[in-house]
Amino acid sequence: MSNANPPMRTVRLKASEAVWSLIDRAAKLRGQTGAEFIVDAAQRVAEDALVDCPVALVPASSYDHYLQILDQPPCNDGFRRLMRVEKPWQD
């Protein structure tokens, strides 16, 4: 169940007048306050950073299992067939 009024936190920011002016102009174009614009922009950048992050944090037990799989590559007919398939980059 989602909370209709989740707790909010306050952030104080320092920026030059030129930056604030830019933020205010962009926010006005979107029909937002400067604070709404900043939060939306920060959220998008944070989501992008997490999506682009090449590192996944997993419990040690999962990591150990993953390493075991890598240390014992498959050795069956399906894998051997896959390795014999012509690769487009090896023309």
N, C-alpha and C positions, 0 to 999 in steps of 0.2 A: 504494500500500500504506500502511495507517495504522500509526502507531507505537503499540505497546501501552502504552508509558510515555512520553508526551510530556514535554518539560522543563516544570517548573513554576516560577512566580515567586511571591515573597512580597510581600504588601502590608501595611503597618502603617496602622491607622486610629485616629483619635481621635474619640470621640463621648461625649456625656454619658451618665451612668448610666441615665437614662430611655430613651435611644435603645437602649443595649445591652440593657436589660431587655425592651423591645419586640421587638427582633430575636431574643433568646433565646426569648421566649414563642412567637413565630411559628415559629421554627425547630423548636421542640419539637413543635408541632402537626403539622408536616410530617415529623417523624421525621428531622430533619437537625441537623447541628451549626450553630452560628452562622456559621461560615466558609462552610459549604456553602450556607446560606441566602443570605448576602451575595453570593457568587459567582453563584448562580442568578439572583438579583434583578438584579444588575448586568449580567449577560449579556442578560436580557430587555430591560432598558432600553436597552442599547447596540444591540441588534438593532432595536428600535422606532425609535430615533433614526436609524439608517441607512436603514430602510425609508421613514421620513417625510421624509428629506432631499430637498429639491427640486433639488439640484445633483448632477449626475453628472460625475465626473472622467473625461475621455477624452483620448486622445493629440491633439496639435495637428492632425495630419493629418485625423483624424475630425471635429474641430470645424470646421476649414476647409471640409470637404466639406458638413457640415450647414449652415453659413452660405451656401454657394453654392446649395444647394437652396432655402433660404428666400428668397434674393434673386431666384430665378427660379421663381415659383409656377407650378403646372401650367396649361396652357392647351390642353386637349383636350376632346373631346365629353363624356367621362365627368365631368370636373371641372365643366363648364358645367351638366350635368344635375344634379349634386349641389348646386350653388349655387342652382338653381331649385326644389328640393324645399321644400315648405311646412314651416316650422319651428314646432314646437309652442308655443314661447314667443312667437310672433308672431301669436297669434290675433286 
